Amino acid sequence: MTENGLVPVHVRRHRNFFWRRFTSFGFAQSMAGCPIVISEISRIASAFPIVFQLRGDDFIPTALFSVAAGIASPFVDPKGHWRAPYVPSALRSYPFYTGPCRNSDVPAVQKLCLYVDENSGLLTRDPQDNPFFTDQNKLSQDLQDVLQFLQHREAAAITTHRLCTLLAEMELFIPLQDFEGIALPPACWGIDRKKLNRVPDVFNLTLIKNDAFELIHAHQISLSQCAWLAQAQRGSEYNHSSSSDTLNGFLTAMANDIAHDHTNAEPINEMG
């Protein structure tokens, strides 16, 4: 992972480093989408189209931020402000991620280790920022909180993977090139409605037992977001200002709908 600036957080390397919480979503400006997990699926469906993308042999549910290549996503404005009513969990822990443990002094039972993007510009030598480690060379409380957040997300990702594997075994995935006339990015997959309707009752019971229909229905409902996303991007193609009336209208209406539906939702912040 070092070629991407990602390195394992380790006391020998980061003992004298500090870090700042990100204040801009500029790092997400060029992202066409991000992986999502089952625990956030309903909020994602309210704001983004959900498709499935193949990574190796695995289908990964993905929130789309763009349906038009080469045109800015409407979800991050030129100043780095996030403009959707929900921040996907995959974006909240930047510049930290989890990855495989490669250090010899990490217990074998600990499958995930904390990684940091050293190219993020958020690592400092300023003691006024957040420390990586305590004076006892233990992970600082802030980073313990980050790691816990990422571990919880990884647990949800494992459940999500199990659900997608079940859908793949039932051969319910089909290539999804467009939706209601809106062309989608390459290599998108969706659920075959016709085949789903023909699933034998015993398989239906399996889907119900595993809560797979939550993922299926969220995907199906969310595709209605493709039309406004395409229109929002067409607007931004001609007006690069974040103050576009049309674009603001879409996002404001979306935010109001989510606020009404999720009045008790958790606050949106960097670390969830």
C-alpha positions, 0 to 999 in steps of 0.5 A: 500500500505504500505506493498510494501513501498508505503505511501501517501506523507504528510506534517506530515510524510515527512516535514523533508525528501528530495529525489533524482532522480533515476539514475539507472533502477535497480528497473525494472530489475526483471519486466516482463513488465509494464502497458502502456497508449494510448498516448505512444502506437506507441512508445511502439509498436516500441520497445516492444511486447504489450499484454493485461493482466487481472486485476480483470475484466479489460484488461490492455495493457502491454509492455513485457520486457521478454518472458522467465521466469528466464532469464534477460530482455535485457532492463536493463543491470547489471549496471542499464542502460536502453537499449531500445530507449523509456522509458515507462511512468510507469517507469519515476516517480519512486519512486513516484506513484499515489493512492487513497486519504485516508487523511481526509484533502484532498478535496473529489474532488481530486481523486488521491494522491501522494505516495512514495516508502519509500523502494526505497533508494531515501529518504534522510535527506540531504538538498542538495537533493530535498525537499518534501515540502516548508517552507510553508508546500506546496508541492515543485515545483519538486513534483508538477511537478511529480504529474502533470506528473502522473495526465496526465498519469492517464488521458491517463489511463482512456482513455485506460481503456475505449478503452479496455472496448469497445473491451471486450464488443465486445468480441474481446479478446482471450488468447494468449499463443504464437506468431509465435512459441514464447511462451508468459508468462502466462495470456496474451491476444490478439485481435482475428483477425478472430472475428475482421474481422467479426465485423458488420459495425456499430461496426466498426464505433464505433471502428473508432469513439473511436480511438480503431484501434490505440490500436488494430493495435499497438498490432498486429504490436508489436507482431513482436518484440517477435522473437528478444526479445526471441533471445535477452534473449537466448543470455543473458542466455549464456552471462550475459555481457551487451556487447554481440554483438548479443544483442547490435545489436538488441538494436542498430538497434532498437534505430536507427529505432526509432530515424529515425521515431521520430526525434522530439520525446520528450527527455527521462527522469525520469519524462517524 
